[in-house]
Amino acid sequence: YPEDTIGLLQALSNSYLPATTGVT
């Protein structure tokens, strides 16, 4: 995936999952 998509995925991950996951 392009970096932009990765950024979006990370943002969604932060929205759905708690911050305990850290860097995915």
C-alpha positions as CSV (number, residue, x, y, z in Angstrom):
1,Y,0.0,0.0,0.0
2,P,1.1,3.6,-0.6
3,E,2.2,5.5,2.4
4,D,-1.0,7.6,2.3
5,T,-3.1,4.4,2.7
6,I,-0.8,3.3,5.6
7,G,-1.5,6.6,7.3
8,L,-5.2,6.1,6.9
9,L,-5.1,2.6,8.2
10,Q,-3.1,3.7,11.2
11,A,-5.6,6.5,11.9
12,L,-8.5,4.0,11.6
13,S,-6.6,1.5,13.9
14,N,-6.2,4.3,16.5
15,S,-9.9,5.0,16.3
16,Y,-11.1,1.4,16.6
17,L,-8.3,0.0,18.8
18,P,-6.9,1.2,22.1
19,A,-3.4,2.8,22.1
20,T,-2.0,-0.4,23.7
21,T,-1.2,-1.7,20.2
22,G,1.4,1.0,19.8
23,V,3.0,0.9,16.4
24,T,1.3,-1.7,14.2
